[in-house]
Amino acid sequence: MKGILTFLLEAKVELSRVNWPTRKQILRYTFLVIGISLAVALFLGGLDLLFSSLVERFLIK
């Protein structure tokens, strides 16, 4: 039991040293991730549409 208590106390000390991001940084990074995800989704969707139309046009006829 003493080992668990020691671990929890040391974890609390380590967490107090963490440089936590501000609310503004969290929002900025969140919107950045969403924006990049949408851009990648649109790019991959466009490639899928392009290749689907090429397959239908030249291979399926």
C-alpha positions in Angstrom: 0.0 0.0 0.0 2.9 2.3 0.8 4.3 1.9 -2.8 1.0 3.0 -4.3 0.8 6.1 -2.0 4.4 7.0 -2.9 3.6 6.7 -6.6 0.6 8.9 -6.4 2.5 11.6 -4.4 5.3 11.6 -6.9 2.8 11.7 -9.8 1.2 14.8 -8.2 4.6 16.5 -8.0 5.4 15.7 -11.6 2.0 17.0 -12.8 2.6 20.3 -11.0 5.8 20.8 -13.2 3.9 20.3 -16.5 3.6 23.3 -18.7 -0.1 23.2 -19.4 -1.4 25.0 -22.6 -3.6 28.0 -22.2 -7.3 27.9 -23.3 -6.3 30.0 -26.4 -3.6 27.5 -27.4 -6.0 24.6 -27.0 -8.6 26.2 -29.2 -6.0 27.2 -31.8 -4.6 23.6 -32.0 -8.1 22.1 -32.0 -9.2 24.2 -35.0 -5.9 23.5 -36.7 -6.4 19.7 -36.4 -10.0 20.0 -37.6 -8.9 22.2 -40.6 -6.1 19.8 -41.6 -8.4 16.8 -41.2 -11.0 18.5 -43.5 -8.4 19.4 -46.1 -7.0 15.8 -46.1 -10.6 14.4 -46.4 -11.4 16.7 -49.3 -8.1 15.8 -51.0 -8.6 12.1 -50.6 -12.3 12.4 -51.6 -11.2 14.2 -54.8 -8.7 11.5 -55.6 -11.3 8.8 -55.0 -13.7 10.6 -57.3 -11.0 11.0 -60.0 -9.9 7.4 -59.9 -13.4 6.1 -59.8 -14.3 8.0 -62.9 -11.1 6.8 -64.6 -11.9 3.2 -63.8 -15.5 3.5 -65.0 -14.4 5.3 -68.2 -11.5 3.1 -69.3 -11.9 -0.3 -67.6 -15.6 -0.9 -67.1 -17.0 0.8 -70.3 
